[in-house]
Amino acid sequence: MPYEATTDLNENSAIVRMKACLSKFETEEGRLKGFAFKPSPTDILVVTSPKAGTTWMQQICHQLRTCGDMNFSEISEVVPWVELAHDLGQDLNADQGGLSPRLFKSHAWKPHVPKGGRYIVCFRDPEDVVYSFYRFFDGWFIQPKGAVSFEVFAREFFLHRDYPTSPMQNASYWHHLVSWMENIVKKGGGQEDEDVLLVAFEDLKGDLERQVRRVATFMGYTGGEFEERVRVATEHSSLAFMQRHRDKFDEHLTKEARNEAMGLPRDAGRENAKVKEGGVGAAAVAMSPALREAMQRRWQEVASESLGFGDYSELLVWHRQQQVGLNGSEP
């Protein structure tokens, strides 16, 4: 689990194999135990659609709470993945070595995420998300590398995800986004939920230090250590720093634990690093006009109906305007 439905009997055979692997990525027992977890009011969950800045935000938060500690094998060792923790032998109720706040990550949409904590929700242009998703899967879940084209992956996997009918299914990018955004957008007036911080991937790229400051404030840091925490976390969350420590952000613990259970070679995907350039608009060169049109139709069918934004760029403009309203300065 989670279950990845096939599109039809004519679906690309490599996509069928990929979905079969994904359906064994997490055990049903482990996933349900994760969703049954009860966070404390001070716990913070980094919540994203896949490939929207999850690892980056895990690193930012951990560096802020430790003021720069890098003594971990892989980031999900110190910021556990809710849905996968049980299958990796991690106890979500552990005190995380006495660190505060406790940190977790999840790709769950709002109806399924464990309730009771606080949430940092990262979001990103769906075109860049699907392109990053494909590059990360190609050579790991997609075997052999290159067996599925980007176009087929986008149409038969990314666009095919929909409204989850059970906790065993992942929400589509658009349903995930709407589930976290809808109430905040409807509130209006420039006020975010006090227990939810929205962070755009594009703003992390544009002004990392400013976004680290927002996260530090949300995490409750004040006083004399605030500036030092921000300085160190900004440095340790830079692309250059994370690339120098890429083995700490490559999901190797997950691959070692789950590859064979999925029927994959034990070393599958070991070269598929999470820390890449992460460019804004990088998908433009790979996306056909027809695929871009299909992506936009899906935005209009799901996101526009619920959020009122015609496309992602309008959402990003709105989000940045809220920061001006909250802080009195440009984002």
CORTACOR-V143463 format. One record per pair of residues at least 24 apart in sequence whose ideal C-beta (glycine too) atoms are under 10 Angstrom apart, sorted by the first residue. I is the first residue (numbers start at 1). J is the second residue. If there is no record, write none. Layout:
i->I j->J
i->I j->J
This chain:
i->1 j->25
i->1 j->26
i->1 j->27
i->1 j->28
i->1 j->29
i->1 j->30
i->1 j->31
i->1 j->32
i->1 j->83
i->1 j->166
i->1 j->167
i->1 j->168
i->1 j->169
i->1 j->170
i->2 j->26
i->2 j->28
i->2 j->31
i->2 j->83
i->2 j->107
i->2 j->164
i->2 j->166
i->2 j->167
i->2 j->168
i->2 j->169
i->2 j->170
i->3 j->28
i->3 j->164
i->3 j->165
i->3 j->166
i->3 j->168
i->3 j->169
i->3 j->170
i->4 j->157
i->4 j->160
i->4 j->161
i->4 j->168
i->4 j->169
i->4 j->170
i->5 j->160
i->5 j->161
i->5 j->162
i->5 j->165
i->5 j->169
i->6 j->156
i->6 j->160
i->7 j->155
i->7 j->156
i->7 j->157
i->7 j->159
i->7 j->160
i->8 j->156
i->8 j->160
i->10 j->156
i->11 j->152
i->11 j->156
i->11 j->157
i->11 j->160
i->12 j->147
i->12 j->148
i->12 j->149
i->12 j->152
i->12 j->153
i->12 j->155
i->12 j->156
i->12 j->157
i->13 j->147
i->13 j->148
i->14 j->141
i->14 j->142
i->14 j->143
i->14 j->144
i->14 j->146
i->14 j->147
i->14 j->148
i->14 j->149
i->14 j->152
i->14 j->153
i->14 j->156
i->15 j->141
i->15 j->142
i->15 j->147
i->15 j->148
i->15 j->152
i->15 j->153
i->15 j->155
i->15 j->156
i->15 j->157
i->15 j->160
i->16 j->156
i->17 j->141
i->17 j->142
i->17 j->143
i->17 j->147
i->17 j->148
i->17 j->263
i->17 j->264
i->18 j->137
i->18 j->138
i->18 j->140
i->18 j->141
i->18 j->142
i->18 j->143
i->18 j->147
i->18 j->148
i->18 j->153
i->18 j->156
i->18 j->157
i->18 j->262
i->19 j->141
i->19 j->156
i->19 j->157
i->19 j->160
i->20 j->141
i->20 j->262
i->20 j->263
i->21 j->137
i->21 j->140
i->21 j->141
i->21 j->142
i->21 j->143
i->21 j->258
i->21 j->259
i->21 j->261
i->21 j->262
i->21 j->263
i->21 j->264
i->21 j->268
i->22 j->137
i->22 j->141
i->22 j->157
i->22 j->170
i->22 j->262
i->23 j->168
i->23 j->262
i->24 j->258
i->24 j->260
i->24 j->261
i->24 j->262
i->24 j->263
i->24 j->264
i->25 j->83
i->25 j->84
i->25 j->87
i->25 j->141
i->25 j->254
i->25 j->258
i->25 j->259
i->25 j->261
i->25 j->262
i->25 j->264
i->26 j->81
i->26 j->83
i->26 j->84
i->26 j->85
i->26 j->86
i->26 j->87
i->26 j->88
i->26 j->168
i->26 j->254
i->26 j->258
i->26 j->261
i->26 j->262
i->27 j->84
i->27 j->86
i->27 j->87
i->27 j->258
i->27 j->261
i->28 j->167
i->28 j->168
i->29 j->86
i->29 j->87
i->30 j->82
i->30 j->83
i->30 j->84
i->30 j->85
i->30 j->86
i->30 j->87
i->30 j->88
i->30 j->90
i->31 j->82
i->31 j->83
i->31 j->84
i->31 j->85
i->31 j->86
i->31 j->87
i->31 j->108
i->31 j->112
i->31 j->167
i->31 j->168
i->32 j->83
i->32 j->86
i->32 j->167
i->32 j->168
i->33 j->82
i->33 j->83
i->33 j->85
i->33 j->86
i->33 j->87
i->33 j->92
i->34 j->80
i->34 j->81
i->34 j->82
i->34 j->83
i->34 j->84
i->34 j->85
i->34 j->86
i->34 j->87
i->34 j->90
i->34 j->92
i->34 j->104
i->34 j->106
i->34 j->108
i->34 j->112
i->34 j->113
i->34 j->114
i->34 j->167
i->35 j->82
i->35 j->83
i->35 j->106
i->35 j->108
i->35 j->111
i->35 j->112
i->35 j->113
i->35 j->114
i->35 j->115
i->35 j->167
i->36 j->82
i->36 j->92
i->36 j->114
i->36 j->167
i->37 j->80
i->37 j->82
i->37 j->83
i->37 j->85
i->37 j->86
i->37 j->92
i->37 j->93
i->37 j->104
i->37 j->106
i->37 j->113
i->37 j->114
i->37 j->115
i->37 j->116
i->37 j->117
i->38 j->92
i->38 j->93
i->38 j->114
i->38 j->115
i->38 j->116
i->38 j->117
i->39 j->82
i->39 j->92
i->39 j->93
i->39 j->101
i->39 j->102
i->39 j->104
i->39 j->113
i->39 j->114
i->39 j->115
i->39 j->116
i->39 j->117
i->39 j->118
i->39 j->119
i->40 j->93
i->40 j->100
i->40 j->101
i->40 j->102
i->40 j->116
i->40 j->117
i->40 j->118
i->41 j->101
i->41 j->116
i->41 j->117
i->41 j->118
i->41 j->195
i->42 j->100
i->42 j->101
i->42 j->102
i->42 j->117
i->42 j->118
i->42 j->219
i->42 j->220
i->43 j->92
i->43 j->96
i->43 j->100
i->43 j->101
i->43 j->102
i->43 j->103
i->43 j->104
i->43 j->114
i->43 j->116
i->43 j->117
i->43 j->118
i->43 j->119
i->44 j->79
i->44 j->100
i->44 j->101
i->44 j->102
i->44 j->103
i->44 j->104
i->44 j->105
i->44 j->117
i->44 j->118
i->44 j->119
i->44 j->120
i->44 j->195
i->44 j->197
i->44 j->215
i->44 j->218
i->44 j->219
i->44 j->220
i->45 j->79
i->45 j->82
i->45 j->102
i->45 j->103
i->45 j->104
i->45 j->105
i->45 j->106
i->45 j->108
i->45 j->113
i->45 j->114
i->45 j->115
i->45 j->116
i->45 j->117
i->45 j->118
i->45 j->119
i->45 j->120
i->45 j->121
i->46 j->79
i->46 j->81
i->46 j->82
i->46 j->103
i->46 j->104
i->46 j->105
i->46 j->106
i->46 j->107
i->46 j->119
i->46 j->120
i->46 j->121
i->46 j->122
i->46 j->197
i->46 j->199
i->46 j->215
i->47 j->82
i->47 j->104
i->47 j->105
i->47 j->106
i->47 j->107
i->47 j->108
i->47 j->109
i->47 j->110
i->47 j->113
i->47 j->117
i->47 j->119
i->47 j->120
i->47 j->121
i->47 j->122
i->47 j->123
i->47 j->176
i->47 j->179
i->47 j->180
i->47 j->196
i->48 j->105
i->48 j->106
i->48 j->107
i->48 j->108
i->48 j->120
i->48 j->121
i->48 j->122
i->48 j->123
i->48 j->124
i->48 j->129
i->48 j->176
i->48 j->177
i->48 j->180
i->48 j->199
i->48 j->201
i->49 j->107
i->49 j->109
i->49 j->121
i->49 j->122
i->49 j->123
i->49 j->124
i->49 j->126
i->49 j->129
i->49 j->133
i->49 j->161
i->49 j->170
i->49 j->171
i->49 j->172
i->49 j->173
i->49 j->174
i->49 j->175
i->49 j->176
i->49 j->177
i->49 j->180
i->50 j->107
i->50 j->129
i->50 j->130
i->50 j->132
i->50 j->133
i->50 j->136
i->50 j->137
i->50 j->158
i->50 j->170
i->50 j->173
i->50 j->176
i->51 j->107
i->51 j->124
i->51 j->126
i->51 j->128
i->51 j->129
i->51 j->130
i->51 j->131
i->51 j->132
i->51 j->133
i->51 j->134
i->51 j->135
i->51 j->136
i->51 j->137
i->51 j->158
i->51 j->173
i->51 j->201
i->51 j->274
i->51 j->278
i->52 j->107
i->52 j->121
i->52 j->122
i->52 j->123
i->52 j->124
i->52 j->125
i->52 j->126
i->52 j->128
i->52 j->129
i->52 j->132
i->52 j->133
i->52 j->173
i->52 j->176
i->52 j->177
i->52 j->199
i->52 j->200
i->52 j->201
i->53 j->120
i->53 j->121
i->53 j->122
i->53 j->123
i->53 j->124
i->53 j->129
i->53 j->132
i->53 j->199
i->53 j->200
i->53 j->201
i->53 j->202
i->53 j->203
i->53 j->204
i->53 j->205
i->53 j->211
i->53 j->278
i->54 j->79
i->54 j->81
i->54 j->105
i->54 j->106
i->54 j->107
i->54 j->122
i->54 j->201
i->54 j->274
i->55 j->79
i->55 j->105
i->55 j->242
i->55 j->248
i->55 j->249
i->55 j->250
i->55 j->251
i->55 j->273
i->55 j->274
i->55 j->275
i->55 j->278
i->56 j->122
i->56 j->199
i->56 j->201
i->56 j->204
i->56 j->205
i->56 j->208
i->56 j->211
i->56 j->237
i->56 j->239
i->56 j->242
i->56 j->249
i->56 j->274
i->56 j->275
i->56 j->278
i->57 j->103
i->57 j->105
i->57 j->120
i->57 j->121
i->57 j->122
i->57 j->197
i->57 j->199
i->57 j->201
i->57 j->204
i->57 j->211
i->57 j->215
i->57 j->237
i->58 j->103
i->58 j->104
i->58 j->105
i->58 j->120
i->58 j->237
i->58 j->249
i->59 j->233
i->59 j->236
i->59 j->237
i->59 j->238
i->59 j->241
i->59 j->242
i->59 j->245
i->59 j->248
i->59 j->249
i->59 j->275
i->60 j->120
i->60 j->122
i->60 j->199
i->60 j->204
i->60 j->208
i->60 j->211
i->60 j->212
i->60 j->215
i->60 j->216
i->60 j->219
i->60 j->230
i->60 j->233
i->60 j->234
i->60 j->236
i->60 j->237
i->61 j->101
i->61 j->103
i->61 j->104
i->61 j->105
i->61 j->120
i->61 j->212
i->61 j->215
i->61 j->216
i->61 j->218
i->61 j->219
i->61 j->233
i->61 j->237
i->62 j->96
i->62 j->99
i->62 j->103
i->62 j->233
i->62 j->236
i->62 j->237
i->63 j->212
i->63 j->215
i->63 j->216
i->63 j->229
i->63 j->230
i->63 j->232
i->63 j->233
i->63 j->234
i->63 j->235
i->63 j->236
i->63 j->237
i->63 j->241
i->64 j->101
i->64 j->103
i->64 j->212
i->64 j->213
i->64 j->215
i->64 j->216
i->64 j->218
i->64 j->219
i->64 j->221
i->64 j->226
i->64 j->229
i->64 j->230
i->64 j->232
i->64 j->233
i->64 j->234
i->64 j->236
i->64 j->237
i->65 j->96
i->65 j->99
i->65 j->100
i->65 j->101
i->65 j->102
i->65 j->103
i->65 j->216
i->65 j->219
i->65 j->221
i->65 j->229
i->65 j->233
i->66 j->97
i->66 j->99
i->66 j->229
i->66 j->232
i->66 j->233
i->66 j->236
i->67 j->221
i->67 j->225
i->67 j->228
i->67 j->229
i->67 j->230
i->67 j->231
i->67 j->232
i->67 j->233
i->67 j->236
i->68 j->228
i->68 j->229
i->68 j->231
i->68 j->232
i->68 j->233
i->68 j->235
i->68 j->236
i->69 j->97
i->69 j->99
i->69 j->232
i->69 j->236
i->70 j->236
i->70 j->241
i->70 j->245
i->70 j->248
i->72 j->248
i->73 j->247
i->73 j->248
i->73 j->252
i->73 j->253
i->74 j->247
i->74 j->248
i->74 j->249
i->74 j->250
i->74 j->251
i->74 j->252
i->74 j->253
i->74 j->254
i->74 j->255
i->74 j->256
i->75 j->103
i->75 j->105
i->75 j->242
i->75 j->245
i->75 j->248
i->75 j->249
i->75 j->250
i->75 j->251
i->75 j->253
i->75 j->274
i->76 j->104
i->76 j->105
i->76 j->248
i->76 j->249
i->76 j->251
i->76 j->252
i->76 j->253
i->76 j->254
i->77 j->248
i->77 j->253
i->78 j->103
i->78 j->248
i->79 j->103
i->79 j->104
i->79 j->105
i->80 j->104
i->80 j->105
i->80 j->106
i->81 j->105
i->81 j->106
i->81 j->107
i->81 j->251
i->81 j->253
i->81 j->254
i->82 j->106
i->82 j->107
i->82 j->108
i->82 j->112
i->82 j->113
i->82 j->114
i->83 j->107
i->83 j->108
i->83 j->112
i->83 j->113
i->83 j->167
i->83 j->170
i->84 j->253
i->84 j->254
i->84 j->257
i->84 j->258
i->87 j->254
i->87 j->257
i->87 j->258
i->87 j->261
i->88 j->253
i->88 j->254
i->88 j->256
i->88 j->257
i->88 j->258
i->89 j->253
i->89 j->257
i->90 j->253
i->100 j->219
i->100 j->220
i->101 j->219
i->101 j->220
i->103 j->219
i->107 j->170
i->107 j->171
i->107 j->176
i->108 j->164
i->108 j->167
i->108 j->170
i->108 j->171
i->108 j->176
i->108 j->179
i->109 j->163
i->109 j->164
i->109 j->169
i->109 j->170
i->109 j->171
i->109 j->172
i->109 j->175
i->109 j->176
i->109 j->177
i->109 j->178
i->109 j->179
i->109 j->180
i->110 j->171
i->110 j->175
i->110 j->176
i->110 j->178
i->110 j->179
i->110 j->180
i->110 j->181
i->110 j->182
i->110 j->183
i->110 j->196
i->111 j->164
i->111 j->167
i->111 j->171
i->111 j->175
i->111 j->179
i->112 j->164
i->112 j->166
i->112 j->167
i->112 j->168
i->112 j->169
i->112 j->170
i->112 j->171
i->112 j->176
i->112 j->179
i->113 j->179
i->113 j->180
i->116 j->195
i->117 j->195
i->118 j->193
i->118 j->194
i->118 j->195
i->118 j->196
i->118 j->197
i->118 j->218
i->118 j->219
i->118 j->220
i->119 j->180
i->119 j->193
i->119 j->195
i->119 j->196
i->119 j->197
i->119 j->198
i->119 j->218
i->120 j->196
i->120 j->197
i->120 j->198
i->120 j->199
i->120 j->214
i->120 j->215
i->120 j->218
i->120 j->219
i->121 j->176
i->121 j->177
i->121 j->179
i->121 j->180
i->121 j->181
i->121 j->184
i->121 j->192
i->121 j->193
i->121 j->196
i->121 j->197
i->121 j->198
i->121 j->199
i->121 j->200
i->122 j->180
i->122 j->197
i->122 j->198
i->122 j->199
i->122 j->200
i->122 j->201
i->122 j->203
i->122 j->204
i->122 j->211
i->123 j->173
i->123 j->176
i->123 j->177
i->123 j->180
i->123 j->181
i->123 j->198
i->123 j->199
i->123 j->200
i->123 j->201
i->123 j->202
i->123 j->312
i->123 j->315
i->123 j->316
i->123 j->319
i->124 j->173
i->124 j->177
i->124 j->199
i->124 j->200
i->124 j->201
i->124 j->202
i->124 j->204
i->124 j->205
i->124 j->278
i->124 j->280
i->124 j->312
i->124 j->316
i->125 j->200
i->125 j->201
i->125 j->202
i->125 j->280
i->125 j->281
i->125 j->282
i->125 j->283
i->125 j->295
i->125 j->311
i->125 j->312
i->125 j->313
i->125 j->315
i->125 j->316
i->126 j->154
i->126 j->158
i->126 j->159
i->126 j->172
i->126 j->173
i->126 j->174
i->126 j->177
i->126 j->283
i->126 j->295
i->126 j->296
i->126 j->298
i->126 j->299
i->126 j->303
i->126 j->311
i->126 j->312
i->127 j->154
i->127 j->281
i->127 j->282
i->127 j->283
i->127 j->284
i->127 j->286
i->127 j->287
i->127 j->291
i->127 j->292
i->127 j->295
i->127 j->296
i->127 j->299
i->127 j->312
i->128 j->201
i->128 j->202
i->128 j->278
i->128 j->279
i->128 j->280
i->128 j->281
i->128 j->282
i->128 j->283
i->128 j->284
i->128 j->287
i->128 j->312
i->129 j->158
i->129 j->173
i->129 j->177
i->129 j->201
i->129 j->283
i->129 j->295
i->129 j->312
i->130 j->154
i->130 j->155
i->130 j->157
i->130 j->158
i->130 j->159
i->130 j->173
i->130 j->283
i->130 j->286
i->130 j->287
i->130 j->291
i->130 j->295
i->131 j->158
i->131 j->279
i->131 j->281
i->131 j->282
i->131 j->283
i->131 j->284
i->131 j->285
i->131 j->286
i->131 j->287
i->132 j->201
i->132 j->274
i->132 j->276
i->132 j->278
i->132 j->279
i->132 j->282
i->132 j->283
i->133 j->157
i->133 j->158
i->133 j->173
i->134 j->158
i->134 j->283
i->134 j->286
i->135 j->272
i->135 j->273
i->135 j->276
i->135 j->282
i->135 j->283
i->135 j->286
i->136 j->251
i->136 j->269
i->136 j->272
i->136 j->273
i->136 j->274
i->136 j->276
i->137 j->269
i->137 j->272
i->138 j->269
i->138 j->272
i->139 j->268
i->139 j->269
i->139 j->270
i->139 j->271
i->139 j->272
i->140 j->251
i->140 j->255
i->140 j->259
i->140 j->262
i->140 j->264
i->140 j->268
i->140 j->269
i->140 j->270
i->140 j->271
i->140 j->272
i->141 j->259
i->141 j->262
i->141 j->264
i->141 j->268
i->141 j->269
i->141 j->272
i->142 j->268
i->142 j->269
i->142 j->272
i->143 j->263
i->143 j->264
i->143 j->265
i->143 j->268
i->143 j->269
i->144 j->268
i->145 j->268
i->145 j->269
i->145 j->271
i->145 j->272
i->149 j->286
i->150 j->283
i->150 j->286
i->150 j->287
i->150 j->288
i->150 j->291
i->151 j->286
i->151 j->287
i->151 j->288
i->151 j->290
i->151 j->291
i->151 j->294
i->154 j->283
i->154 j->286
i->154 j->287
i->154 j->288
i->154 j->291
i->154 j->292
i->154 j->294
i->154 j->295
i->155 j->290
i->155 j->291
i->155 j->294
i->155 j->295
i->158 j->291
i->158 j->295
i->158 j->298
i->159 j->291
i->159 j->294
i->159 j->295
i->159 j->297
i->159 j->298
i->161 j->298
i->162 j->298
i->162 j->302
i->163 j->302
i->172 j->298
i->172 j->302
i->173 j->295
i->173 j->298
i->173 j->299
i->173 j->302
i->173 j->303
i->174 j->295
i->174 j->298
i->174 j->299
i->174 j->300
i->174 j->301
i->174 j->302
i->174 j->303
i->174 j->304
i->174 j->305
i->174 j->306
i->174 j->307
i->175 j->302
i->175 j->303
i->175 j->306
i->176 j->302
i->177 j->299
i->177 j->302
i->177 j->303
i->177 j->306
i->177 j->307
i->177 j->312
i->177 j->315
i->178 j->302
i->178 j->303
i->178 j->304
i->178 j->305
i->178 j->306
i->178 j->307
i->179 j->306
i->181 j->303
i->181 j->306
i->181 j->307
i->181 j->309
i->181 j->315
i->181 j->318
i->181 j->319
i->182 j->303
i->182 j->306
i->182 j->307
i->182 j->308
i->184 j->307
i->184 j->319
i->184 j->322
i->185 j->306
i->185 j->307
i->185 j->308
i->185 j->309
i->185 j->315
i->185 j->318
i->185 j->319
i->185 j->322
i->186 j->306
i->186 j->307
i->186 j->308
i->188 j->322
i->189 j->322
i->189 j->325
i->190 j->318
i->190 j->321
i->190 j->322
i->190 j->323
i->190 j->324
i->190 j->325
i->190 j->326
i->190 j->327
i->191 j->322
i->191 j->325
i->191 j->326
i->192 j->218
i->192 j->319
i->192 j->322
i->192 j->323
i->192 j->326
i->194 j->218
i->198 j->319
i->198 j->322
i->198 j->323
i->199 j->319
i->200 j->280
i->200 j->312
i->200 j->315
i->200 j->316
i->200 j->319
i->200 j->320
i->200 j->323
i->200 j->331
i->201 j->278
i->201 j->280
i->201 j->316
i->202 j->280
i->202 j->281
i->202 j->312
i->202 j->313
i->202 j->316
i->202 j->319
i->202 j->320
i->203 j->280
i->203 j->316
i->203 j->319
i->203 j->320
i->203 j->323
i->203 j->331
i->204 j->237
i->204 j->278
i->204 j->280
i->205 j->239
i->205 j->277
i->205 j->278
i->205 j->279
i->205 j->280
i->206 j->280
i->206 j->320
i->206 j->331
i->207 j->330
i->207 j->331
i->208 j->233
i->208 j->234
i->208 j->235
i->208 j->237
i->208 j->238
i->208 j->239
i->209 j->233
i->209 j->234
i->209 j->235
i->209 j->237
i->209 j->238
i->210 j->234
i->210 j->323
i->210 j->327
i->210 j->329
i->210 j->330
i->210 j->331
i->211 j->237
i->211 j->323
i->211 j->331
i->212 j->236
i->212 j->237
i->213 j->327
i->214 j->323
i->214 j->326
i->214 j->327
i->214 j->331
i->239 j->275
i->239 j->276
i->239 j->277
i->239 j->278
i->240 j->275
i->241 j->275
i->242 j->273
i->242 j->274
i->242 j->275
i->242 j->276
i->242 j->278
i->243 j->273
i->243 j->275
i->243 j->276
i->243 j->277
i->244 j->275
i->245 j->275
i->246 j->273
i->246 j->274
i->246 j->275
i->246 j->276
i->247 j->273
i->247 j->275
i->248 j->274
i->248 j->275
i->249 j->273
i->249 j->274
i->249 j->275
i->250 j->274
i->250 j->275
